[in-house]
């Protein structure tokens, strides 16, 4: 995109309400560009954009495009889509028919990254959490950092904070192959796993996509504890939570609690100090170690990091405590891949273990899981069953398709039947309305309820709390 043309540009986002699309739209508005967009559902993000001055449509019809081209006819108009927008979308189809300028969201984010020292956070799991921890540390330690992520960062209470700063933390997505569009000063690869089987046919294709990302990064920061990244990439900058040898940054846990983790921090094999990490879970410890390592790579003083680490918080929907209903604790988590479910259930077990002496009744771990995408269920049905069966009671709801066609006639019962072979306390429940109706029948006092998925399942708490209380 020609930078000379940008001051006179207008951007229209087809599907502006998504967490990633809305972040980029806000960023453009911060930079002084005019923005419009459409989404079928109004949410907090579309409301915020409207308050900032964006033109928001709650339909996706060609008249919207005609209105935008007429209203902003003195500007160069870019129509922005994500890979979630299907060819048959009426706005998208009309833009193609009229040969209008269409850009992928990754191209716009890449453009915004160009004017900063960019720290790009990639990886199969933990991108949003790592981006949140890194954004928080850089904000508090440098006061010279911006952020665009796929989650709500507590310190900004937003998925976008874009100012004229030196640094920019950007969460970048590998799910559709567009990760090749990003150029960064520091590229961070959290881990590599096979996922997004709607786009990738095997693990080798995923690795290849990350190699494209690595080749566009001036410096690469790798997770030594992930064998796939360790065996396929070379970097002088690696972090670990299992060894201080052969890595530039290590944080070895010594005490693990449900509220925090204590560990010994090393640089280049030399012990520096002990750190009290205010976030539970070994997967989060890895994400925080990555954030510390990236901060050190751009020269942040370690004493400042140690001073501000106590302010770290998880982004929303990451083991987020939503509330208590009649002595039942309710948590939301974005886990939608078997490895993520494994980490979330493990953390839930840690909570129960450290609270068991305080409760007279036996605490149960209840997993409510909304599968995300038919292709993912088809690919990982055995792995989902293996990890979900580790909860005490499991409720599996209908698959959230995320716009994907159900080509193989897959449904959630396939997971439920596989879980039943390992744990008889499993039920298929069609939807969250059914769970709401039978809530007291399905749960009991003392339960820790984990509501997991990447779809609309996180609306359940607000409906539940209004109905039950």
C-alpha positions in Angstrom: 0.0 0.0 0.0 1.4 3.4 -1.0 2.1 5.4 2.1 1.7 8.7 0.1 -2.0 7.8 -0.4 -2.9 7.0 3.2 -3.8 10.5 4.5 -6.7 10.5 2.1 -7.7 6.9 2.6 -10.9 5.4 4.0 -11.2 1.9 5.3 -14.4 -0.2 5.3 -14.2 -3.5 7.3 -16.5 -6.3 6.3 -17.0 -8.1 9.7 -15.8 -5.2 11.8 -17.1 -6.7 15.1 -14.5 -9.4 15.4 -11.8 -9.0 18.1 -9.0 -8.8 15.6 -10.7 -6.7 12.9 -12.0 -4.2 15.5 -8.5 -3.7 16.9 -7.1 -2.8 13.5 -10.1 -0.5 12.8 -9.5 1.3 16.1 -5.8 1.6 15.3 -6.6 3.3 12.0 -9.0 5.7 13.7 -6.2 6.6 16.2 -4.0 7.4 13.2 -6.6 9.8 11.8 -8.2 7.7 9.0 -11.9 7.5 8.5 -13.5 4.0 9.1 -16.7 2.3 8.5 -17.7 -1.4 8.8 -20.5 -3.9 8.9 -21.4 -6.8 11.2 -24.6 -8.7 11.7 -24.2 -8.6 15.5 -23.7 -5.5 17.6 -21.2 -5.9 20.4 -18.9 -4.0 22.7 -16.4 -3.5 19.9 -18.9 -2.1 17.4 -20.3 0.2 20.1 -16.9 1.5 20.9 -16.1 2.1 17.2 -19.3 4.0 16.8 -18.5 6.2 19.7 -15.1 6.9 18.1 -16.9 8.1 15.0 -17.0 5.0 12.8 -20.0 4.4 10.5 -21.4 1.0 11.5 -23.9 -1.1 9.5 -25.8 -4.0 11.1 -26.4 -5.7 7.8 -24.1 -6.8 5.0 -25.7 -5.8 1.8 -24.4 -4.1 -1.4 -26.3 -0.8 -0.4 -23.7 -0.4 2.4 -20.9 -0.4 -0.2 -22.8 2.0 -2.4 -23.3 4.4 0.6 -19.6 4.2 1.5 -18.3 4.8 -2.0 -20.7 7.8 -2.3 -20.0 9.3 1.1 -16.2 9.0 1.0 -15.9 9.6 -2.8 -13.1 12.1 -2.1 -10.9 9.4 -0.6 -9.2 6.2 -1.6 -11.4 3.5 -0.2 -10.0 0.2 1.0 -12.4 -2.6 1.7 -10.9 -4.9 4.4 -11.8 -8.6 4.9 -10.5 -11.4 7.1 -10.3 -15.0 6.0 -13.6 -15.6 7.9 -15.5 -13.6 5.2 -16.9 -16.0 2.6 -17.0 -15.4 -1.1 -20.8 -15.3 -1.1 -21.0 -12.4 1.4 -23.0 -9.8 -0.4 -20.7 -6.9 0.4 -17.6 -8.9 -0.5 -19.2 -10.2 -3.7 -20.2 -6.7 -4.8 -16.7 -5.3 -4.1 -15.2 -8.0 -6.3 -17.8 -7.4 -9.0 -17.1 -3.6 -9.1 -13.3 -4.2 -9.0 -13.0 -2.2 -5.8 -9.8 -2.2 -3.8 -9.9 -5.2 -1.3 -7.2 -5.8 1.3 -6.8 -8.6 3.8 -6.7 -7.6 7.4 -3.1 -8.8 7.7 -2.0 -6.3 5.1 -3.5 -3.4 7.1 -1.9 -4.6 10.4 1.4 -5.1 8.6 1.2 -1.5 7.3 0.5 -0.2 10.8 3.5 -2.1 12.2 6.0 -0.5 9.7 6.4 2.7 11.6 7.3 1.1 15.0 9.9 -1.2 16.5 7.5 -4.1 16.1 7.4 -7.1 18.4 5.2 -9.7 16.7 3.7 -12.5 18.9 3.0 -15.7 17.0 2.5 -19.4 17.9 -0.2 -22.0 18.0 -1.2 -21.4 21.7 -0.9 -18.5 24.1 -0.5 -15.6 21.6 -3.1 -13.3 23.3 -1.8 -14.0 26.8 1.8 -13.4 25.8 0.8 -10.2 23.9 -1.0 -9.1 27.1 1.9 -9.8 29.4 4.4 -8.1 27.0 2.2 -5.1 26.4 1.7 -4.6 30.2 5.5 -4.9 30.9 6.4 -2.5 28.1 3.7 0.0 29.1 4.8 0.1 32.7 8.6 -0.1 32.1 9.0 2.2 29.1 5.8 4.3 28.8 6.6 4.2 25.1 4.6 1.2 23.7 1.5 0.5 21.8 -0.5 -2.7 21.3 -2.9 -4.4 18.8 -4.1 -7.8 20.0 -6.8 -10.4 19.6 -8.0 -9.9 23.2 -8.9 -7.3 25.8 -5.7 -6.2 27.6 -6.6 -5.2 31.2 -4.1 -2.3 31.4 -5.8 -0.6 28.4 -9.2 -2.3 28.8 -9.1 -2.6 25.0 -7.7 -4.7 22.2 -6.0 -1.7 20.7 -3.8 1.1 22.2 -2.1 2.9 19.3 -0.1 6.1 20.0 3.0 7.6 18.5 5.3 5.3 20.6 8.6 3.6 19.8 7.4 0.1 20.3 4.3 -1.9 19.1 3.3 -5.3 20.3 1.2 -7.0 17.6 -0.5 -10.4 17.9 -0.2 -12.1 14.5 -2.3 -15.0 13.2 -1.0 -18.1 11.5 -4.4 -19.7 10.9 -4.8 -18.8 7.2 -1.2 -18.5 5.9 -1.2 -14.7 5.9 1.5 -14.6 8.6 3.9 -14.2 5.7 2.7 -10.5 5.4 4.3 -9.4 8.7 7.7 -7.9 9.1 9.0 -7.5 12.7 12.0 -6.4 14.6 11.5 -9.2 17.1 9.4 -12.3 16.1 8.2 -14.4 18.9 7.2 -18.1 18.4 5.4 -19.4 21.5 5.0 -22.9 20.2 4.0 -24.8 17.1 1.2 -27.4 16.9 -1.0 -28.8 14.2 -4.2 -26.8 14.1 -6.4 -24.9 11.6 -7.0 -28.0 9.6 -9.4 -26.1 7.5 -6.4 -24.4 6.0 -3.4 -26.6 6.7 -3.3 -30.3 5.6 -0.5 -31.4 8.0 2.1 -30.2 10.5 4.8 -29.6 7.9 2.6 -26.9 6.3 2.2 -25.2 9.7 6.0 -25.3 10.2 6.5 -23.8 6.7 4.1 -21.0 7.5 6.1 -20.1 10.7 9.4 -20.3 8.7 8.0 -17.6 6.4 7.3 -15.5 9.6 10.8 -16.2 10.9 12.4 -15.1 7.7 10.7 -11.7 8.0 11.8 -11.2 11.6 15.1 -9.3 12.2 15.5 -11.3 15.5 13.7 -14.5 16.5 12.7 -15.5 20.1 11.8 -19.2 20.5 10.4 -21.5 23.1 13.1 -24.1 23.8 10.6 -26.3 25.6 8.5 -26.8 22.4 10.3 -29.6 20.5 8.8 -28.7 17.2 10.1 -25.1 17.3 13.4 -26.2 18.9 14.1 -28.8 16.1 13.0 -26.6 13.2 14.4 -23.2 14.0 17.7 -21.7 15.1 18.0 -18.6 17.3 20.4 -17.3 19.9 17.4 -16.1 21.8 15.4 -18.9 23.4 13.5 -19.3 26.7 12.8 -22.2 28.9 10.9 -23.2 32.1 12.7 -26.6 32.4 16.4 -25.8 32.0 18.8 -22.8 32.3 21.3 -24.4 30.0 21.7 -23.5 26.3 19.1 -20.8 26.6 19.3 -17.0 27.0 16.3 -16.8 29.4 15.0 -19.3 31.9 12.4 -19.1 34.6 12.4 -22.4 36.6 9.4 -22.9 38.9 10.2 -23.7 42.5 6.7 -23.3 44.1 3.4 -23.6 42.3 0.1 -22.2 43.8 -3.4 -21.5 42.5 -2.8 -17.7 42.8 0.9 -17.4 41.8 4.1 -19.2 40.9 7.6 -18.6 42.4 10.6 -19.3 40.2 14.3 -18.7 39.7 15.2 -16.5 36.8 18.4 -17.0 34.8 20.1 -15.2 31.9 22.6 -17.1 29.8 22.8 -19.7 32.5 23.5 -17.1 35.3 21.1 -16.9 38.2 19.7 -13.4 38.5 16.9 -13.5 41.1 13.7 -15.2 42.3 10.5 -13.9 40.9 6.9 -14.1 42.2 4.7 -14.4 39.2 1.1 -13.4 40.0 -0.5 -15.6 37.4 -1.1 -19.4 37.9 -0.4 -22.2 35.5 2.8 -23.5 33.9 1.5 -22.5 30.4 1.2 -19.0 31.6 4.6 -19.1 33.1 6.0 -19.9 29.7 4.1 -16.9 28.2 5.4 -14.6 30.9 8.9 -15.8 30.4 8.6 -15.0 26.7 7.4 -11.5 27.6 10.4 -11.0 30.0 12.8 -12.3 27.3 11.4 -10.0 24.6 11.6 -7.0 27.0 15.2 -7.7 27.7 16.0 -8.1 24.0 14.9 -4.5 23.4 17.0 -3.3 26.4 14.4 -2.9 29.2 16.2 -2.8 32.6 15.6 -6.0 34.5 14.9 -4.1 37.8 12.0 -2.4 36.2 10.6 -5.7 35.0 10.9 -7.1 38.5 9.3 -4.0 40.0 6.3 -4.2 37.6 5.7 -7.9 37.2 3.2 -7.9 40.1 0.8 -5.9 37.9 0.4 -8.7 35.2 -3.1 -9.9 34.6 -4.6 -12.4 32.2 -6.7 -11.1 29.3 -10.4 -11.8 29.4 -11.6 -15.4 28.6 -8.4 -16.9 29.9 -9.3 -18.8 33.0 -11.5 -15.8 33.8 -13.4 -16.0 37.1 -16.9 -14.8 36.2 -18.6 -15.2 39.5 -20.2 -17.6 42.0 -23.8 -19.0 41.9 -25.0 -20.8 45.0 -21.5 -22.0 46.0 -20.6 -22.9 42.4 -17.5 -21.1 41.0 -17.8 -20.3 37.3 -14.8 -19.7 35.0 -14.6 -18.9 31.3 -11.7 -20.0 29.1 -11.0 -19.7 25.4 -9.5 -23.2 25.2 -10.6 -24.8 21.9 -7.7 -27.1 21.0 -6.9 -30.3 23.0 -3.6 -28.9 24.3 -5.3 -25.8 25.6 -8.0 -27.9 27.2 -5.3 -30.0 28.9 -3.7 -26.9 30.4 -7.0 -25.4 31.5 -8.2 -28.6 33.2 -4.8 -29.0 34.9 -5.1 -25.5 36.3 -8.6 -26.2 37.5 -7.3 -29.3 39.3 -4.7 -27.1 41.0 -7.4 -24.8 42.3 -9.4 -27.7 43.7 -6.4 -29.3 45.3 -5.4 -26.2 47.1 -8.9 -25.5 48.3 -10.0 -29.0 49.4 -9.1 -28.4 53.0 -11.4 -25.4 53.1 -14.5 -27.2 51.9 -16.4 -29.9 53.7 -17.9 -31.3 50.5 -16.0 -32.9 47.7 -15.3 -30.4 44.9 -16.0 -31.5 41.4 -14.5 -30.2 38.2 -17.3 -29.6 35.7 -16.2 -29.1 32.0 -18.7 -27.5 29.7 -17.2 -27.6 26.2 -18.5 -25.9 23.0 -16.4 -27.4 20.1 -15.2 -24.9 17.6 -15.2 -25.7 13.8 -16.2 -29.0 12.2 -12.8 -29.6 10.7 -11.1 -29.3 14.1 -13.6 -31.8 15.7 -13.0 -34.2 12.8 -9.2 -34.0 13.1 -8.9 -34.0 16.9 -11.9 -36.0 18.2 -9.7 -38.6 20.0 -7.5 -35.9 21.6 -10.5 -33.9 22.7 -12.0 -37.0 24.3 -8.7 -37.8 26.0 -8.3 -34.4 27.7 -12.0 -33.7 28.5 -12.4 -37.1 30.1 -10.0 -35.8 32.9 -12.8 -33.6 34.3 -15.2 -35.1 36.8 -18.3 -34.3 34.8 -18.4 -33.3 31.1 -21.1 -31.6 29.1 -20.5 -31.2 25.4 -22.7 -28.8 23.4 -23.3 -28.4 19.7 -20.4 -27.4 17.4 -19.9 -23.7 16.8 -19.2 -23.7 13.1 -17.6 -20.2 12.8 -18.9 -20.0 9.3 -17.5 -23.3 8.2 -19.5 -25.7 6.2 -20.2 -29.1 7.8 -19.1 -31.1 4.8 -18.6 -34.4 6.6 -21.8 -34.3 8.7 -19.8 -34.1 11.9 -21.5 -33.4 15.3 -20.5 -33.2 19.0 -21.9 -36.7 19.8 -18.8 -38.2 18.2 -16.7 -36.6 21.1 -19.3 -37.5 23.7 -19.2 -41.2 22.7 -15.4 -41.3 22.8 -15.4 -39.6 26.3 -17.9 -42.2 27.5 -15.4 -45.0 27.0 -13.1 -43.3 29.5 -15.5 -41.4 31.8 -19.2 -42.3 32.1 -20.1 -38.9 33.6 -20.5 -37.3 30.2 -23.6 -35.9 28.4 -24.3 -34.3 25.1 -26.5 -31.2 25.6 -27.7 -29.5 22.5 -27.3 -25.9 23.6 -26.7 -23.6 26.5 -30.4 -22.9 26.9 -30.8 -26.6 27.9 -27.9 -26.2 30.4 -29.6 -23.1 31.8 -32.9 -24.9 32.3 -31.3 -27.8 34.1 -28.5 -25.9 35.8 -29.2 -27.1 39.4 -29.8 -30.7 38.1 -26.5 -30.7 36.2 -24.3 -29.1 39.0 -24.0 -29.1 42.7 -22.6 -26.9 45.5 -18.8 -26.8 45.6 -18.4 -27.4 41.8 -15.7 -25.5 39.9 -17.3 -25.0 36.4 -15.0 -24.5 33.4 -16.9 -23.1 30.4 -14.5 -23.7 27.4 -14.6 -22.8 23.7 -13.9 -20.1 21.1 -17.5 -19.5 20.0 -20.4 -17.7 21.6 -20.3 -19.8 24.7 -18.9 -16.9 26.7 -22.3 -15.2 26.6 -23.6 -17.9 28.9 -22.4 -16.4 32.2 -24.3 -13.1 31.7 -27.5 -15.0 30.8 -27.0 -17.5 33.7 -26.3 -14.8 36.3 -29.3 -12.8 35.3 -31.7 -15.8 35.2 -30.5 -17.6 38.4 -29.8 -14.7 40.7 
